[in-house]
Amino acid sequence: MKLAHARNSLGVRVRTFEADLNHLDRIPDLVGKLKTAAGHIDVLTNQTAVFALTREVWMAMVARGSGSIIMKSSMASRYSIPSGGRIMATS
């Protein structure tokens, strides 16, 4: 609901896609649909560490000769969380 509202308030240049990234074999199709809809992918912000998606987008960016991938992670990968375990993440 929030995503649809944000998309509608921003205008026609915003496209949203839903995908179940648990099915790794479907990721190349997803990236193909994104490229078809947008022409190419300029920036990928990866907060969920879906490396199969990152790899597919990276290959398209390398083939095109440009693009940026922003990897985000939790600060919990560097610090302990009181009364909790340690979350492992890349940074």
N, C-alpha and C positions, 0 to 999 in steps of 0.2 A: 504494500500500500504506500509506504513512504517513498519507495523507489519510483513508483508510477507518478506520484505527486511531484517529486523532484524533476523527473524527466519532462513532465508537462509544463512545469514552470520555467525550465531552461530552454525549451524550444526544439525544433526539428533536428538540430545537429547532435542531439543526444540519442543514442541507441542503447537499449538494454538487452541482455541475453541471459537466459537461465541455462545452467548445465549442471549435471551431476558429475562432478570430477572424480567420483569413486570409480567410474568406468574409464580407465586409462586408454582403452582402445578407441574411445569416442573423441578424445582430445584433438587429434589431427582434423577430424571433421569440424569440430567447433572452431578451431583456428581458421579453417577454410571459409566457414560461414562469416566469421568476423572480417576477414580480408575481403570477401565478396561484398559485404554490406558497406564497409568503410573505405575500401580501396587498398588500405594497408594499415598496419598497427604502428603508431609512433612511439607510444609509451605503454609499458606494462608495469603496474604497481602490484607487487606480489607480497601480500601480507600473510597468506595462509600456507606458504611454502609448498605449493603444488608444483613440484619440479618438472613433472611431465608437461604441464602447460607452459612453464617458463622455457623449457627446451624447444618446444614447437614454435613459440613466438620468436625466440632467439634465432632459430634457423631461418625464419622468414626475414628477420631484420638483417642478418648477415647477407642473405641473398640480395636484398635490396640495397645494402651498403649504408644503412642508417637505422637509428632507433635507440631507445633507452629502456633499461629494466631497472626498476627501483625495488630493492629487497628491503623489507621491513621485518623487524623481529621484536620480541618482547624484551624489556630490560631484565626480566626474570631469568634470562639466560646468563646474566652476569652477576646477579645478586640472589641471596637466599630469600625465600618468602617465609615469614614467621608462621609457624604451625602448618607448614606445607612442604611439599617436595620441591625439587628444583626442576624448572621447565627447561628442556634443552632446545635451543634454537640457534640458527646461524645468524651472523651479523656481518 
